[in-house]
Amino acid sequence: MLDEIDRALIHALQIAGRAPYSRIGAVLGVSTQTVARRYQRLRAEAGLRVIGLPDPHRAGRSQWLVRLTATPRAAQDLANALSRRSDTSWIKLASGGTEIVAIVNTTPADGNTLLLHDIPRTAGITSVSAHYLLHLYVGGPTAWGARATTLTPDQEKALSGPPLAPATADILPTDQKLLTALGADGRATIADLAVQTGWAPATVARRLADLEGSGALFFDVDVDPTALGATTAAMLWLSVPPAHADAVARALAKHDELAFVAATTGRTNLVAHALCPSPDALHTYLTERISAIDPITTLETVPILRTLKSAGP
């Protein structure tokens, strides 16, 4: 379990993923060395990572939430194979180990290869459903609120610093090396990014500012939710009349129990990822908070056993 300094550090990184240790330490009231030591320990013990990610729409990507059911023998191998692909993220083993949930990123150039060709030809799969992600309410640039509750508003403001200059930069093919490097380590130094891109350091810094200022690039934080006390996880697939879908999704986005809320296509039109401290807490959440939202007509709860891949590679 994490202490107050650990939680404050995670909150700080969610606000300013590339902030120097010295600035974070000044805001938290601890030394630079303490911040650096805590960061490295959390990387080793809680999977803490800062990751630079492109806005999918600005990068010309479509995102699909794919549900696969497979035989018990095939499911683990299939999930591991999917996790090694560069076009997948958030791969979870669910439903007693026979269901896989994954986000697949596609582009017109790849012709939806994974969705249309690779998956259907894989032995052991018994069913496939693909749900186009229409709108994110929680997830991506909008972080899970339960891991950002430690700092005061003044501390958040101090970390945010002055706003970046507005920019209209779009993601270009020449940005791919930079995005790959930031996807592996969003806190990589300008010098390291210069080596990996072959650009001058000043060019790297300017391009980073342009992409982040335009919203084409954002920084996310990966951390094992069990370190935050969330030991019970489930996917929630909800059906809501279209006229009420946006209002319901916005209400769900205010629930600290939900780390992801999105509108999708398919038999269900909203999906959420619930994180709770215990099975009993999940039961209470479903029966007292979810059940109080009248427009929800159906709810399928799918327990998650293991996360094999998060946002990063």
C-alpha positions in Angstrom: 0.0 0.0 0.0 1.1 3.6 -0.7 1.6 6.3 1.8 0.6 10.0 1.5 3.8 11.0 -0.3 3.5 8.2 -2.8 -0.1 9.1 -3.6 0.8 12.8 -3.9 3.6 11.9 -6.3 1.2 9.9 -8.5 -1.3 12.8 -8.4 1.5 15.3 -9.3 2.5 13.2 -12.3 -1.1 13.0 -13.5 -1.1 16.8 -13.6 2.4 17.3 -15.0 3.9 14.1 -16.2 7.2 15.6 -17.3 7.7 18.0 -14.3 11.2 17.9 -12.9 11.7 16.1 -9.6 12.8 19.4 -8.1 9.5 21.1 -8.9 7.5 18.2 -7.6 9.5 18.1 -4.5 9.0 21.8 -3.9 5.2 21.4 -4.2 5.1 18.3 -2.0 7.4 19.8 0.6 10.0 17.0 0.3 13.5 16.9 -1.2 14.3 16.3 -4.8 16.1 13.1 -3.8 13.0 11.8 -2.0 10.9 12.3 -5.1 13.4 10.6 -7.3 13.8 7.7 -4.8 10.0 7.3 -4.5 9.5 7.4 -8.3 12.0 4.7 -8.9 10.6 2.5 -6.1 7.0 2.9 -7.5 8.3 2.0 -10.9 9.7 -1.2 -9.6 7.0 -2.2 -7.1 3.7 -0.6 -8.5 4.3 -0.5 -12.2 4.3 3.4 -12.2 5.0 4.8 -15.7 4.4 8.1 -17.4 3.5 7.6 -21.0 3.2 10.1 -23.8 0.2 9.2 -26.1 -1.2 10.8 -29.2 -4.8 11.8 -29.4 -6.2 9.0 -31.5 -8.3 11.2 -33.7 -5.5 13.6 -34.4 -3.3 10.6 -35.2 -5.8 9.2 -37.7 -6.6 6.2 -35.5 -9.9 4.5 -34.7 -10.2 2.7 -31.4 -12.2 -0.5 -30.9 -13.0 -2.3 -27.7 -12.8 -6.0 -28.6 -14.3 -8.8 -26.6 -13.0 -12.3 -27.3 -14.1 -15.6 -25.8 -11.8 -18.5 -26.1 -11.2 -22.0 -24.7 -9.3 -21.9 -21.4 -6.2 -23.4 -22.9 -6.1 -20.8 -25.7 -7.1 -17.6 -23.8 -3.9 -17.0 -21.9 -1.7 -17.6 -25.0 -3.9 -15.3 -27.1 -3.9 -12.6 -24.5 -0.1 -12.7 -24.3 0.2 -12.6 -28.1 -2.1 -9.6 -28.3 -0.1 -7.8 -25.6 3.0 -7.9 -27.8 1.4 -6.0 -30.6 2.0 -2.3 -31.0 -1.7 -1.7 -32.0 -3.2 -2.9 -28.7 -3.6 -1.6 -25.2 -5.5 -2.3 -22.0 -5.6 -6.1 -22.4 -7.5 -7.8 -19.7 -8.3 -11.5 -18.9 -11.8 -11.7 -17.6 -14.7 -14.1 -16.9 -12.8 -16.9 -15.2 -10.0 -16.7 -17.7 -12.1 -17.4 -20.9 -12.7 -13.8 -22.0 -10.2 -11.2 -23.3 -11.0 -7.5 -23.4 -8.7 -5.3 -25.4 -8.5 -1.9 -27.1 -7.3 -2.2 -30.7 -6.1 0.9 -32.6 -6.6 0.8 -36.3 -5.7 3.2 -39.2 -6.9 3.2 -42.8 -3.4 2.2 -43.9 -3.4 -1.1 -41.9 -6.9 -2.0 -43.3 -8.1 -3.2 -39.9 -5.8 -6.2 -40.2 -6.1 -7.4 -36.6 -9.9 -7.1 -36.6 -10.7 -8.5 -40.0 -7.9 -11.0 -40.7 -5.7 -12.0 -37.7 -8.3 -12.6 -35.0 -10.8 -14.6 -37.0 -8.1 -17.0 -38.1 -6.9 -17.7 -34.6 -7.6 -21.2 -33.3 -9.4 -21.5 -30.0 -11.6 -18.4 -30.3 -15.3 -19.1 -29.8 -16.8 -15.6 -30.2 -15.7 -12.1 -31.2 -17.5 -8.7 -30.8 -16.0 -5.4 -31.7 -17.3 -2.1 -30.3 -16.3 1.2 -31.9 -15.3 3.7 -29.2 -17.4 6.8 -30.0 -16.6 9.1 -27.1 -14.5 8.9 -24.0 -15.9 10.4 -20.8 -13.2 9.0 -18.5 -9.9 7.6 -19.9 -7.2 9.0 -22.1 -6.6 12.7 -21.3 -9.4 12.5 -18.6 -7.7 10.5 -15.8 -9.3 8.3 -13.2 -10.3 10.7 -10.4 -9.6 8.3 -7.5 -5.9 8.5 -8.0 -5.9 12.3 -8.1 -7.3 13.3 -4.7 -4.2 14.0 -2.6 -3.1 17.5 -3.6 -4.8 20.8 -2.8 -6.0 23.1 -5.5 -3.0 25.4 -4.8 -0.6 22.5 -5.2 -2.3 21.5 -8.5 -2.0 25.1 -9.8 1.7 25.3 -8.8 2.4 22.0 -10.7 0.5 23.0 -13.8 2.5 26.2 -14.3 1.7 28.7 -17.0 -0.5 27.2 -19.8 1.3 26.1 -22.9 1.1 28.5 -25.9 -1.9 27.5 -28.1 -0.7 25.6 -31.1 -2.4 24.0 -34.1 0.1 21.3 -34.7 -1.1 18.0 -36.2 0.7 14.7 -35.9 2.9 14.1 -38.9 4.7 10.9 -40.1 8.0 12.5 -39.0 6.7 12.5 -35.4 6.6 8.7 -35.2 10.1 8.3 -33.6 9.2 10.9 -31.0 5.9 9.3 -30.2 7.5 5.9 -30.0 10.1 7.2 -27.5 7.4 8.9 -25.4 5.2 5.8 -25.5 8.1 3.9 -23.8 8.9 6.6 -21.3 7.0 9.9 -21.1 9.7 11.3 -18.8 12.6 10.7 -21.2 14.9 13.7 -21.1 15.2 16.1 -24.1 18.7 14.8 -24.6 17.5 11.2 -24.8 14.7 12.1 -27.1 17.1 13.9 -29.4 19.2 10.8 -29.7 16.2 8.6 -30.4 14.7 11.0 -33.0 18.0 12.2 -34.6 16.7 15.8 -34.0 18.5 18.7 -32.3 17.5 19.1 -28.6 15.9 22.5 -29.4 13.8 20.9 -32.2 12.6 18.2 -29.8 11.6 20.7 -27.1 9.8 22.9 -29.7 7.9 19.9 -31.2 6.9 18.6 -27.8 5.5 22.1 -26.8 3.6 22.3 -30.1 2.1 18.8 -29.9 1.1 19.2 -26.3 -0.1 22.7 -26.7 -2.4 21.7 -29.5 -3.8 18.7 -27.6 -2.4 16.3 -30.1 -0.2 14.8 -27.4 -1.1 14.1 -23.8 0.6 12.3 -20.9 -1.0 9.4 -19.0 0.1 7.5 -15.8 0.1 3.8 -15.5 0.1 2.4 -12.0 -1.1 -0.9 -10.5 -4.6 -0.1 -9.0 -4.0 -2.7 -6.3 -1.4 -0.4 -4.9 -4.1 2.2 -4.5 -6.3 -0.3 -2.7 -8.5 -1.3 -5.6 -8.3 -5.1 -5.5 -11.6 -5.9 -7.3 -12.1 -5.0 -11.0 -14.9 -5.5 -13.4 -16.1 -4.4 -16.9 -19.6 -3.0 -16.9 -21.5 -3.2 -20.2 -24.7 -1.0 -20.0 -27.7 -0.4 -22.2 -29.3 3.0 -22.1 -31.9 4.6 -24.4 -30.0 6.9 -26.8 -31.8 10.0 -25.6 -30.3 9.4 -22.1 -26.9 8.0 -22.9 -24.9 11.2 -22.7 -26.5 12.2 -19.3 -26.0 8.8 -17.9 -22.3 8.7 -19.0 -21.7 12.1 -17.5 -23.2 11.0 -14.2 -21.0 7.8 -14.3 -17.9 9.9 -15.0 -18.3 11.5 -11.6 -18.0 8.1 -9.8 -14.6 7.5 -8.3 -15.2 3.8 -8.7 -14.9 4.1 -12.5 -11.5 4.4 -14.2 -13.0 4.3 -17.7 -16.3 5.4 -19.2 -17.1 5.4 -22.9 -19.9 5.4 -25.4 -19.7 2.5 -27.9 -21.5 0.8 -30.7 -23.0 -2.6 -30.2 -25.8 -4.3 -28.2 -24.7 -2.2 -25.2 -24.0 1.5 -25.8 -22.0 2.4 -22.7 -19.0 0.6 -21.1 -17.2 1.3 -17.9 -14.2 -0.2 -15.9 -15.0 -0.4 -12.2 -12.2 -0.6 -9.5 -13.3 -1.3 -5.9 -11.5 -2.3 -2.7 -13.4 -5.6 -2.3 -16.1 -7.8 -3.9 -18.5 -6.5 -1.3 -17.7 -2.9 -2.2 -18.4 -3.7 -5.9 -21.7 -5.2 -4.9 -22.6 -2.1 -2.9 -21.6 0.1 -5.8 -23.8 -1.9 -8.2 -26.8 -2.2 -6.0 -26.8 1.3 -4.5 -25.2 3.7 -7.0 -25.6 2.2 -10.4 -29.1 0.9 -9.6 -30.1 4.5 -8.7 -29.7 5.6 -12.3 -33.1 5.0 -13.8 -32.4 5.1 -17.5 -30.0 2.1 -17.4 -32.1 -0.8 -18.8 -29.5 -3.6 -18.7 -26.2 -4.2 -17.0 -23.7 -7.0 -17.5 -20.9 -7.2 -15.0 -17.7 -9.1 -16.1 -15.0 -9.6 -13.4 -11.4 -8.9 -14.5 -8.9 -11.5 -13.3 -5.7 -9.9 -14.6 -4.4 -6.9 -16.6 -1.7 -8.0 -19.1 -1.1 -4.7 -20.7 -2.1 -1.1 -19.8 -1.6 2.1 -21.9 2.1 1.7 -22.6 3.9 -0.9 -24.7 
